[in-house]
């Protein structure tokens, strides 16, 4: 697999994973939650999914060759980017006017 394809895979998976906590009422899209999820649970899911996507990126980088050393700036930028990628899901869940039964219950 080429590096370009690996990069696009990580970007697409990050976009989907960043919006996943906001588009469903299941914990990590698997475990049903009675009564819905609070914002705190959604943010905790966002952190967990950030590390999952980071693990995927690390795996693809390992398969491509030598792993480049990263400092705190790298993680700060990728975390900020992940939060920006989550913005459409946040808008859809909390700011968009939905119909009568908008909370998914």
Secondary structure, 3 states (H helix, E strand, C coil): CCHHHHHHHHHHHHHHHHHHHHHCCEECCCEECCCCCCHHHHHHHHHHHHHHHHHHHHHHHHHHCCCCCCCHHHHHHHHHHHHHHCHHHHHHHHHCCCCCCCCCC
